[in-house]
Amino acid sequence: MSTPPEPVTPLPHGVFPIGDTTDEAEQRAALEQQVLTELLALRKAYGQLTVQKFSTFATLRQVCGGDDLLDAFLLFQRELARYQHSGRNEAAAALSLSAPADTVLDRLQLTAEALSPQDWRDQRTARRWSDAGMPILARDLVYFAQVAGRLGTETLSIQLGGSGTSLMVIIDQMTNSDLPAKAPLIQVWHYPSSNSPRELTLDLEQIASPQVSRDGLTMRRHRLALDLPDAQAVEPDDAVLAISITGQDAPMRTVFYQDHSHLTPGLHTRMTTYRTIVMVEVARDEE
């Protein structure tokens, strides 16, 4: 007597399959099919591509931007613009979604004219091209969702140490072991607010660093030892030194920051972050 197969557990809200096991591959294929279905429905729907039209397709919205509709729509628009300069079928799929016409027949005709300006083609040819390109768009959008799913599991921890005019920067980079990862790009400026700042760029990918892997995650540790320039050369509250730490893999990641430094009196540190970029500055105190 055979045992009936277990029902497939649906993916949690906002979570997408990443690995290569059979179950995860099946989930990924099912998600790609769902995205493809919505892409075809979006192409068929009346009206030009707007955020309101896009908002009615829940899976596309979730894949492109999670719970943020505007981010999802902007990413979708950017990808369509990129595909218009790709292969013929991908370009046809993108144009059939975004061409400035209300009906799908008119958009397909515009697609044919754009991709075959010399030899006349009708909308039926453009539809065949678009049909061939849509699965590629669906596959890529799901892949981008997998990579974007790094947010929350991938982190960048920055810890400052040192004393006097010596600054130690420890960078712990946590990444998914089964996704491509690159070390952060480091840029250091002396007197960044001046007319002629001195800049140094370090590609940590070229420098060996200790790392450890466990439970599908890998942590790499990078250390920087920096000497601070003369603080009296800048105005109060101006930066003496700035360090930019730019991620080169995930589109966003969670950042943790700790300052245990004991710098020369009259200096303080500050941190700002945006998506993949973290800026740490050492500045002169206000008088």
Phi and psi restraints in degrees (value plus and minus 20) as a CYANA .aco file:
   2 SER   PHI    -101.5   -61.5
   2 SER   PSI     129.9   169.9
   3 THR   PHI    -108.8   -68.8
   3 THR   PSI     107.9   147.9
   4 PRO   PHI     -84.8   -44.8
   4 PRO   PSI     126.0   166.0
   5 PRO   PHI     -85.0   -45.0
   5 PRO   PSI     126.8   166.8
   6 GLU   PHI     -92.0   -52.0
   6 GLU   PSI     124.6   164.6
   7 PRO   PHI     -85.5   -45.5
   7 PRO   PSI     127.0   167.0
   8 VAL   PHI     -92.0   -52.0
   8 VAL   PSI     106.6   146.6
   9 THR   PHI     -98.0   -58.0
   9 THR   PSI     105.3   145.3
  10 PRO   PHI     -85.6   -45.6
  10 PRO   PSI     130.8   170.8
  11 LEU   PHI     -89.2   -49.2
  11 LEU   PSI     121.0   161.0
  12 PRO   PHI     -81.5   -41.5
  12 PRO   PSI     138.9   178.9
  13 HIS   PHI     -77.5   -37.5
  13 HIS   PSI     104.1   144.1
  14 GLY   PHI      61.0   101.0
  14 GLY   PSI     -12.6    27.4
  15 VAL   PHI    -132.7   -92.7
  15 VAL   PSI     116.0   156.0
  16 PHE   PHI    -146.3  -106.3
  16 PHE   PSI     128.7   168.7
  17 PRO   PHI     -87.0   -47.0
  17 PRO   PSI     122.7   162.7
  18 ILE   PHI    -142.5  -102.5
  18 ILE   PSI     -60.2   -20.2
  19 GLY   PHI     -95.0   -55.0
  19 GLY   PSI    -190.3  -150.3
  20 ASP   PHI    -137.8   -97.8
  20 ASP   PSI      -5.4    34.6
  21 THR   PHI     -90.7   -50.7
  21 THR   PSI     146.3   186.3
  22 THR   PHI     -80.5   -40.5
  22 THR   PSI     -65.8   -25.8
  23 ASP   PHI     -81.7   -41.7
  23 ASP   PSI     -63.3   -23.3
  24 GLU   PHI     -88.0   -48.0
  24 GLU   PSI     -56.8   -16.8
  25 ALA   PHI     -85.3   -45.3
  25 ALA   PSI     -58.9   -18.9
  26 GLU   PHI     -86.1   -46.1
  26 GLU   PSI     -60.9   -20.9
  27 GLN   PHI     -84.4   -44.4
  27 GLN   PSI     -60.0   -20.0
  28 ARG   PHI     -84.3   -44.3
  28 ARG   PSI     -63.1   -23.1
  29 ALA   PHI     -83.8   -43.8
  29 ALA   PSI     -59.4   -19.4
  30 ALA   PHI     -85.4   -45.4
  30 ALA   PSI     -59.2   -19.2
  31 LEU   PHI     -87.3   -47.3
  31 LEU   PSI     -60.7   -20.7
  32 GLU   PHI     -80.6   -40.6
  32 GLU   PSI     -60.2   -20.2
  33 GLN   PHI     -85.6   -45.6
  33 GLN   PSI     -58.9   -18.9
  34 GLN   PHI     -86.2   -46.2
  34 GLN   PSI     -61.7   -21.7
  35 VAL   PHI     -84.5   -44.5
  35 VAL   PSI     -62.0   -22.0
  36 LEU   PHI     -80.8   -40.8
  36 LEU   PSI     -63.0   -23.0
  37 THR   PHI     -78.9   -38.9
  37 THR   PSI     -62.7   -22.7
  38 GLU   PHI     -92.5   -52.5
  38 GLU   PSI     -53.4   -13.4
  39 LEU   PHI     -81.9   -41.9
  39 LEU   PSI     -63.4   -23.4
  40 LEU   PHI     -86.6   -46.6
  40 LEU   PSI     -58.1   -18.1
  41 ALA   PHI     -87.7   -47.7
  41 ALA   PSI     -57.8   -17.8
  42 LEU   PHI     -84.4   -44.4
  42 LEU   PSI     -60.0   -20.0
  43 ARG   PHI     -82.4   -42.4
  43 ARG   PSI     -59.0   -19.0
  44 LYS   PHI     -94.6   -54.6
  44 LYS   PSI     -48.9    -8.9
  45 ALA   PHI     -83.5   -43.5
  45 ALA   PSI     126.6   166.6
  46 TYR   PHI     -94.8   -54.8
  46 TYR   PSI     124.2   164.2
  47 GLY   PHI      85.0   125.0
  47 GLY   PSI     135.4   175.4
  48 GLN   PHI     -92.0   -52.0
  48 GLN   PSI     141.7   181.7
  49 LEU   PHI     -91.3   -51.3
  49 LEU   PSI      97.4   137.4
  50 THR   PHI    -154.0  -114.0
  50 THR   PSI     148.5   188.5
  51 VAL   PHI     -84.8   -44.8
  51 VAL   PSI     -53.1   -13.1
  52 GLN   PHI     -86.4   -46.4
  52 GLN   PSI     -63.0   -23.0
  53 LYS   PHI     -85.5   -45.5
  53 LYS   PSI     -63.5   -23.5
  54 PHE   PHI     -84.0   -44.0
  54 PHE   PSI     -53.1   -13.1
  55 SER   PHI     -84.8   -44.8
  55 SER   PSI     -38.6     1.4
  56 THR   PHI    -101.4   -61.4
  56 THR   PSI     -24.4    15.6
  57 PHE   PHI    -127.9   -87.9
  57 PHE   PSI      76.2   116.2
  58 ALA   PHI     -84.5   -44.5
  58 ALA   PSI     -61.6   -21.6
  59 THR   PHI     -88.9   -48.9
  59 THR   PSI     -63.1   -23.1
  60 LEU   PHI     -79.8   -39.8
  60 LEU   PSI     -63.0   -23.0
  61 ARG   PHI     -82.4   -42.4
  61 ARG   PSI     -63.3   -23.3
  62 GLN   PHI     -88.8   -48.8
  62 GLN   PSI     -61.9   -21.9
  63 VAL   PHI     -85.5   -45.5
  63 VAL   PSI     -59.0   -19.0
  64 CYS   PHI    -104.3   -64.3
  64 CYS   PSI     -45.7    -5.7
  65 GLY   PHI    -175.9  -135.9
  65 GLY   PSI      -4.7    35.3
  66 GLY   PHI      42.2    82.2
  66 GLY   PSI    -145.9  -105.9
  67 ASP   PHI    -110.7   -70.7
  67 ASP   PSI     -20.7    19.3
  68 ASP   PHI    -120.5   -80.5
  68 ASP   PSI      83.3   123.3
  69 LEU   PHI     -81.6   -41.6
  69 LEU   PSI     -64.5   -24.5
  70 LEU   PHI     -85.2   -45.2
  70 LEU   PSI     -64.3   -24.3
  71 ASP   PHI     -79.1   -39.1
  71 ASP   PSI     -62.3   -22.3
  72 ALA   PHI     -82.4   -42.4
  72 ALA   PSI     -65.7   -25.7
  73 PHE   PHI     -85.8   -45.8
  73 PHE   PSI     -61.6   -21.6
  74 LEU   PHI     -85.6   -45.6
  74 LEU   PSI     -60.6   -20.6
  75 LEU   PHI     -83.9   -43.9
  75 LEU   PSI     -62.2   -22.2
  76 PHE   PHI     -81.3   -41.3
  76 PHE   PSI     -64.1   -24.1
  77 GLN   PHI     -81.2   -41.2
  77 GLN   PSI     -63.4   -23.4
  78 ARG   PHI     -82.2   -42.2
  78 ARG   PSI     -61.7   -21.7
  79 GLU   PHI     -86.5   -46.5
  79 GLU   PSI     -60.0   -20.0
  80 LEU   PHI     -82.8   -42.8
  80 LEU   PSI     -60.8   -20.8
  81 ALA   PHI     -83.7   -43.7
  81 ALA   PSI     -58.2   -18.2
  82 ARG   PHI     -86.5   -46.5
  82 ARG   PSI     -61.2   -21.2
  83 TYR   PHI     -87.9   -47.9
  83 TYR   PSI     -43.2    -3.2
  84 GLN   PHI     -85.0   -45.0
  84 GLN   PSI     -35.7     4.3
  85 HIS   PHI    -130.8   -90.8
  85 HIS   PSI       0.4    40.4
  86 SER   PHI    -123.7   -83.7
  86 SER   PSI    -170.3  -130.3
  87 GLY   PHI     -87.8   -47.8
  87 GLY   PSI     146.2   186.2
  88 ARG   PHI     -78.8   -38.8
  88 ARG   PSI     -66.4   -26.4
  89 ASN   PHI     -87.6   -47.6
  89 ASN   PSI     -62.0   -22.0
  90 GLU   PHI     -84.4   -44.4
  90 GLU   PSI     -61.0   -21.0
  91 ALA   PHI     -83.4   -43.4
  91 ALA   PSI     -59.6   -19.6
  92 ALA   PHI     -84.9   -44.9
  92 ALA   PSI     -60.7   -20.7
  93 ALA   PHI     -82.2   -42.2
  93 ALA   PSI     -64.5   -24.5
  94 ALA   PHI     -86.2   -46.2
  94 ALA   PSI     -64.9   -24.9
  95 LEU   PHI     -86.9   -46.9
  95 LEU   PSI     -55.6   -15.6
  96 SER   PHI     -86.6   -46.6
  96 SER   PSI     -37.2     2.8
  97 LEU   PHI    -113.5   -73.5
  97 LEU   PSI     -51.6   -11.6
  98 SER   PHI    -136.1   -96.1
  98 SER   PSI     -25.8    14.2
  99 ALA   PHI     -79.6   -39.6
  99 ALA   PSI     126.9   166.9
 100 PRO   PHI     -97.7   -57.7
 100 PRO   PSI      51.7    91.7
 101 ALA   PHI    -169.7  -129.7
 101 ALA   PSI     134.7   174.7
 102 ASP   PHI    -103.8   -63.8
 102 ASP   PSI     -58.1   -18.1
 103 THR   PHI    -118.0   -78.0
 103 THR   PSI     133.4   173.4
 104 VAL   PHI     -85.3   -45.3
 104 VAL   PSI     -54.4   -14.4
 105 LEU   PHI     -84.1   -44.1
 105 LEU   PSI     -61.4   -21.4
 106 ASP   PHI     -87.1   -47.1
 106 ASP   PSI     -59.7   -19.7
 107 ARG   PHI     -85.2   -45.2
 107 ARG   PSI     -59.4   -19.4
 108 LEU   PHI     -85.9   -45.9
 108 LEU   PSI     -57.3   -17.3
 109 GLN   PHI     -86.0   -46.0
 109 GLN   PSI     -62.2   -22.2
 110 LEU   PHI     -82.4   -42.4
 110 LEU   PSI     -56.2   -16.2
 111 THR   PHI     -83.0   -43.0
 111 THR   PSI     -66.0   -26.0
 112 ALA   PHI     -80.6   -40.6
 112 ALA   PSI     -62.7   -22.7
 113 GLU   PHI     -88.0   -48.0
 113 GLU   PSI     -54.9   -14.9
 114 ALA   PHI     -92.5   -52.5
 114 ALA   PSI     -56.0   -16.0
 115 LEU   PHI    -113.2   -73.2
 115 LEU   PSI     -34.1     5.9
 116 SER   PHI    -157.6  -117.6
 116 SER   PSI      47.4    87.4
 117 PRO   PHI     -89.3   -49.3
 117 PRO   PSI     -45.8    -5.8
 118 GLN   PHI    -106.4   -66.4
 118 GLN   PSI     -66.2   -26.2
 119 ASP   PHI    -122.8   -82.8
 119 ASP   PSI     102.2   142.2
 120 TRP   PHI     -85.7   -45.7
 120 TRP   PSI     110.8   150.8
 121 ARG   PHI    -150.2  -110.2
 121 ARG   PSI     128.9   168.9
 122 ASP   PHI    -120.2   -80.2
 122 ASP   PSI    -198.9  -158.9
 123 GLN   PHI     -86.1   -46.1
 123 GLN   PSI     -42.9    -2.9
 124 ARG   PHI     -88.0   -48.0
 124 ARG   PSI     -58.5   -18.5
 125 THR   PHI     -85.8   -45.8
 125 THR   PSI     -63.6   -23.6
 126 ALA   PHI     -81.9   -41.9
 126 ALA   PSI     -55.4   -15.4
 127 ARG   PHI     -84.6   -44.6
 127 ARG   PSI     -61.0   -21.0
 128 ARG   PHI     -82.8   -42.8
 128 ARG   PSI     -62.9   -22.9
 129 TRP   PHI     -82.4   -42.4
 129 TRP   PSI     -64.7   -24.7
 130 SER   PHI     -83.8   -43.8
 130 SER   PSI     -63.0   -23.0
 131 ASP   PHI     -79.1   -39.1
 131 ASP   PSI     -57.7   -17.7
 132 ALA   PHI     -92.6   -52.6
 132 ALA   PSI     -48.2    -8.2
 133 GLY   PHI    -107.4   -67.4
 133 GLY   PSI     -43.9    -3.9
 134 MET   PHI     -78.4   -38.4
 134 MET   PSI     -63.0   -23.0
 135 PRO   PHI     -81.4   -41.4
 135 PRO   PSI     -49.7    -9.7
 136 ILE   PHI     -88.7   -48.7
 136 ILE   PSI     -63.2   -23.2
 137 LEU   PHI     -80.5   -40.5
 137 LEU   PSI     -64.4   -24.4
 138 ALA   PHI     -82.1   -42.1
 138 ALA   PSI     -65.3   -25.3
 139 ARG   PHI     -80.6   -40.6
 139 ARG   PSI     -65.2   -25.2
 140 ASP   PHI     -88.4   -48.4
 140 ASP   PSI     -59.3   -19.3
 141 LEU   PHI     -83.1   -43.1
 141 LEU   PSI     -58.4   -18.4
 142 VAL   PHI     -86.9   -46.9
 142 VAL   PSI     -60.2   -20.2
 143 TYR   PHI     -82.1   -42.1
 143 TYR   PSI     -64.0   -24.0
 144 PHE   PHI     -81.5   -41.5
 144 PHE   PSI     -56.4   -16.4
 145 ALA   PHI     -85.2   -45.2
 145 ALA   PSI     -57.0   -17.0
 146 GLN   PHI     -82.6   -42.6
 146 GLN   PSI     -65.2   -25.2
 147 VAL   PHI     -86.6   -46.6
 147 VAL   PSI     -62.6   -22.6
 148 ALA   PHI     -84.4   -44.4
 148 ALA   PSI     -44.5    -4.5
 149 GLY   PHI     -85.5   -45.5
 149 GLY   PSI     -26.1    13.9
 150 ARG   PHI     -81.4   -41.4
 150 ARG   PSI     -50.3   -10.3
 151 LEU   PHI     -78.7   -38.7
 151 LEU   PSI     106.5   146.5
 152 GLY   PHI      84.9   124.9
 152 GLY   PSI     -55.8   -15.8
 153 THR   PHI    -119.8   -79.8
 153 THR   PSI     -50.0   -10.0
 154 GLU   PHI    -115.5   -75.5
 154 GLU   PSI     112.8   152.8
 155 THR   PHI    -154.0  -114.0
 155 THR   PSI     141.2   181.2
 156 LEU   PHI    -149.6  -109.6
 156 LEU   PSI      95.2   135.2
 157 SER   PHI    -128.2   -88.2
 157 SER   PSI     105.2   145.2
 158 ILE   PHI    -139.1   -99.1
 158 ILE   PSI     104.9   144.9
 159 GLN   PHI    -146.5  -106.5
 159 GLN   PSI     107.9   147.9
 160 LEU   PHI    -119.6   -79.6
 160 LEU   PSI     120.7   160.7
 161 GLY   PHI    -162.6  -122.6
 161 GLY   PSI    -187.6  -147.6
 162 GLY   PHI      79.7   119.7
 162 GLY   PSI     154.5   194.5
 163 SER   PHI    -170.5  -130.5
 163 SER   PSI     143.0   183.0
 164 GLY   PHI      42.8    82.8
 164 GLY   PSI    -142.3  -102.3
 165 THR   PHI    -126.3   -86.3
 165 THR   PSI      -3.0    37.0
 166 SER   PHI    -131.6   -91.6
 166 SER   PSI     106.4   146.4
 167 LEU   PHI    -136.0   -96.0
 167 LEU   PSI     108.7   148.7
 168 MET   PHI    -127.2   -87.2
 168 MET   PSI     109.1   149.1
 169 VAL   PHI    -138.0   -98.0
 169 VAL   PSI      99.9   139.9
 170 ILE   PHI    -130.4   -90.4
 170 ILE   PSI     104.4   144.4
 171 ILE   PHI    -137.2   -97.2
 171 ILE   PSI      96.7   136.7
 172 ASP   PHI    -126.1   -86.1
 172 ASP   PSI      98.1   138.1
 173 GLN   PHI    -128.5   -88.5
 173 GLN   PSI      96.2   136.2
 174 MET   PHI    -122.9   -82.9
 174 MET   PSI     102.9   142.9
 175 THR   PHI    -152.8  -112.8
 175 THR   PSI     142.0   182.0
 176 ASN   PHI     -93.6   -53.6
 176 ASN   PSI     110.0   150.0
 177 SER   PHI     -86.2   -46.2
 177 SER   PSI     -47.5    -7.5
 178 ASP   PHI    -116.7   -76.7
 178 ASP   PSI      -8.9    31.1
 179 LEU   PHI    -140.2  -100.2
 179 LEU   PSI     128.5   168.5
 180 PRO   PHI     -79.6   -39.6
 180 PRO   PSI     120.3   160.3
 181 ALA   PHI    -159.8  -119.8
 181 ALA   PSI     126.2   166.2
 182 LYS   PHI    -149.4  -109.4
 182 LYS   PSI     129.6   169.6
 183 ALA   PHI     -88.5   -48.5
 183 ALA   PSI     134.5   174.5
 184 PRO   PHI     -83.8   -43.8
 184 PRO   PSI     134.1   174.1
 185 LEU   PHI    -113.1   -73.1
 185 LEU   PSI     109.1   149.1
 186 ILE   PHI    -130.5   -90.5
 186 ILE   PSI     111.0   151.0
 187 GLN   PHI    -146.8  -106.8
 187 GLN   PSI     110.7   150.7
 188 VAL   PHI    -140.6  -100.6
 188 VAL   PSI     111.7   151.7
 189 TRP   PHI    -142.2  -102.2
 189 TRP   PSI     115.4   155.4
 190 HIS   PHI    -114.1   -74.1
 190 HIS   PSI     112.3   152.3
 191 TYR   PHI      32.6    72.6
 191 TYR   PSI      40.6    80.6
 192 PRO   PHI     -83.8   -43.8
 192 PRO   PSI     -41.3    -1.3
 193 SER   PHI    -108.6   -68.6
 193 SER   PSI     -24.9    15.1
 194 SER   PHI     -99.0   -59.0
 194 SER   PSI     152.8   192.8
 195 ASN   PHI     -93.6   -53.6
 195 ASN   PSI     -40.6    -0.6
 196 SER   PHI    -158.3  -118.3
 196 SER   PSI      49.5    89.5
 197 PRO   PHI     -86.9   -46.9
 197 PRO   PSI     127.5   167.5
 198 ARG   PHI    -114.1   -74.1
 198 ARG   PSI     109.5   149.5
 199 GLU   PHI    -143.6  -103.6
 199 GLU   PSI     123.0   163.0
 200 LEU   PHI    -154.4  -114.4
 200 LEU   PSI     112.6   152.6
 201 THR   PHI    -133.0   -93.0
 201 THR   PSI     111.2   151.2
 202 LEU   PHI    -141.6  -101.6
 202 LEU   PSI     104.7   144.7
 203 ASP   PHI    -117.9   -77.9
 203 ASP   PSI      81.2   121.2
 204 LEU   PHI     -85.7   -45.7
 204 LEU   PSI     -33.1     6.9
 205 GLU   PHI     -83.8   -43.8
 205 GLU   PSI     -43.4    -3.4
 206 GLN   PHI    -110.7   -70.7
 206 GLN   PSI     -20.5    19.5
 207 ILE   PHI    -137.3   -97.3
 207 ILE   PSI     108.3   148.3
 208 ALA   PHI     -84.8   -44.8
 208 ALA   PSI     120.0   160.0
 209 SER   PHI    -164.2  -124.2
 209 SER   PSI     129.3   169.3
 210 PRO   PHI     -88.1   -48.1
 210 PRO   PSI     125.6   165.6
 211 GLN   PHI    -168.4  -128.4
 211 GLN   PSI     135.5   175.5
 212 VAL   PHI    -161.9  -121.9
 212 VAL   PSI     124.5   164.5
 213 SER   PHI    -144.1  -104.1
 213 SER   PSI     122.6   162.6
 214 ARG   PHI    -184.9  -144.9
 214 ARG   PSI     118.6   158.6
 215 ASP   PHI      33.1    73.1
 215 ASP   PSI      20.7    60.7
 216 GLY   PHI      61.4   101.4
 216 GLY   PSI     -16.8    23.2
 217 LEU   PHI    -140.3  -100.3
 217 LEU   PSI     128.7   168.7
 218 THR   PHI    -145.8  -105.8
 218 THR   PSI     113.0   153.0
 219 MET   PHI    -135.0   -95.0
 219 MET   PSI     109.1   149.1
 220 ARG   PHI    -135.5   -95.5
 220 ARG   PSI     119.6   159.6
 221 ARG   PHI    -134.7   -94.7
 221 ARG   PSI     111.2   151.2
 222 HIS   PHI    -141.8  -101.8
 222 HIS   PSI     120.3   160.3
 223 ARG   PHI    -144.0  -104.0
 223 ARG   PSI     116.2   156.2
 224 LEU   PHI    -144.9  -104.9
 224 LEU   PSI     111.3   151.3
 225 ALA   PHI    -133.0   -93.0
 225 ALA   PSI      98.8   138.8
 226 LEU   PHI    -145.1  -105.1
 226 LEU   PSI     119.3   159.3
 227 ASP   PHI    -117.5   -77.5
 227 ASP   PSI     111.5   151.5
 228 LEU   PHI    -101.3   -61.3
 228 LEU   PSI     119.4   159.4
 229 PRO   PHI     -94.7   -54.7
 229 PRO   PSI     157.1   197.1
 230 ASP   PHI     -83.5   -43.5
 230 ASP   PSI     100.4   140.4
 231 ALA   PHI     -93.7   -53.7
 231 ALA   PSI     -41.0    -1.0
 232 GLN   PHI     -93.7   -53.7
 232 GLN   PSI     -27.9    12.1
 233 ALA   PHI    -101.9   -61.9
 233 ALA   PSI     -23.5    16.5
 234 VAL   PHI    -142.7  -102.7
 234 VAL   PSI     142.4   182.4
 235 GLU   PHI     -96.3   -56.3
 235 GLU   PSI     138.1   178.1
 236 PRO   PHI     -73.9   -33.9
 236 PRO   PSI     118.1   158.1
 237 ASP   PHI      52.5    92.5
 237 ASP   PSI     -18.9    21.1
 238 ASP   PHI    -103.7   -63.7
 238 ASP   PSI     132.7   172.7
 239 ALA   PHI     -99.0   -59.0
 239 ALA   PSI     114.8   154.8
 240 VAL   PHI    -104.4   -64.4
 240 VAL   PSI     -58.2   -18.2
 241 LEU   PHI    -166.0  -126.0
 241 LEU   PSI     122.5   162.5
 242 ALA   PHI    -151.7  -111.7
 242 ALA   PSI     119.9   159.9
 243 ILE   PHI    -144.0  -104.0
 243 ILE   PSI     102.5   142.5
 244 SER   PHI    -125.4   -85.4
 244 SER   PSI     106.5   146.5
 245 ILE   PHI    -136.8   -96.8
 245 ILE   PSI      89.4   129.4
 246 THR   PHI    -133.9   -93.9
 246 THR   PSI     100.5   140.5
 247 GLY   PHI     -88.2   -48.2
 247 GLY   PSI     122.3   162.3
 248 GLN   PHI    -136.6   -96.6
 248 GLN   PSI      -4.3    35.7
 249 ASP   PHI    -151.7  -111.7
 249 ASP   PSI     -96.5   -56.5
 250 ALA   PHI     -89.7   -49.7
 250 ALA   PSI     124.3   164.3
 251 PRO   PHI     -87.9   -47.9
 251 PRO   PSI     -45.6    -5.6
 252 MET   PHI    -171.1  -131.1
 252 MET   PSI     138.3   178.3
 253 ARG   PHI    -176.2  -136.2
 253 ARG   PSI     139.3   179.3
 254 THR   PHI     -97.2   -57.2
 254 THR   PSI     114.6   154.6
 255 VAL   PHI    -133.5   -93.5
 255 VAL   PSI     112.7   152.7
 256 PHE   PHI    -134.3   -94.3
 256 PHE   PSI     120.6   160.6
 257 TYR   PHI    -157.6  -117.6
 257 TYR   PSI     111.4   151.4
 258 GLN   PHI    -156.0  -116.0
 258 GLN   PSI     118.2   158.2
 259 ASP   PHI    -138.9   -98.9
 259 ASP   PSI      86.6   126.6
 260 HIS   PHI    -132.0   -92.0
 260 HIS   PSI      -2.1    37.9
 261 SER   PHI     -98.5   -58.5
 261 SER   PSI     136.0   176.0
 262 HIS   PHI    -149.7  -109.7
 262 HIS   PSI      57.2    97.2
 263 LEU   PHI    -100.5   -60.5
 263 LEU   PSI     149.7   189.7
 264 THR   PHI     -73.4   -33.4
 264 THR   PSI     115.7   155.7
 265 PRO   PHI     -72.9   -32.9
 265 PRO   PSI     119.2   159.2
 266 GLY   PHI      82.2   122.2
 266 GLY   PSI     -23.5    16.5
 267 LEU   PHI    -139.3   -99.3
 267 LEU   PSI     128.0   168.0
 268 HIS   PHI    -162.4  -122.4
 268 HIS   PSI     142.2   182.2
 269 THR   PHI    -131.1   -91.1
 269 THR   PSI     137.7   177.7
 270 ARG   PHI    -170.8  -130.8
 270 ARG   PSI     133.3   173.3
 271 MET   PHI    -153.8  -113.8
 271 MET   PSI     118.2   158.2
 272 THR   PHI    -151.7  -111.7
 272 THR   PSI     133.1   173.1
 273 THR   PHI    -165.1  -125.1
 273 THR   PSI     127.1   167.1
 274 TYR   PHI    -170.5  -130.5
 274 TYR   PSI      95.9   135.9
 275 ARG   PHI      31.2    71.2
 275 ARG   PSI    -123.4   -83.4
 276 THR   PHI    -119.0   -79.0
 276 THR   PSI     -17.8    22.2
 277 ILE   PHI    -134.5   -94.5
 277 ILE   PSI     110.9   150.9
 278 VAL   PHI    -140.4  -100.4
 278 VAL   PSI     109.7   149.7
 279 MET   PHI    -136.9   -96.9
 279 MET   PSI     103.4   143.4
 280 VAL   PHI    -134.0   -94.0
 280 VAL   PSI     109.1   149.1
 281 GLU   PHI    -143.5  -103.5
 281 GLU   PSI     125.6   165.6
 282 VAL   PHI    -129.5   -89.5
 282 VAL   PSI      99.3   139.3
 283 ALA   PHI    -144.8  -104.8
 283 ALA   PSI     136.5   176.5
 284 ARG   PHI     -97.0   -57.0
 284 ARG   PSI     120.5   160.5
 285 ASP   PHI     -83.8   -43.8
 285 ASP   PSI     132.8   172.8
 286 GLU   PHI     -93.6   -53.6
 286 GLU   PSI     124.0   164.0
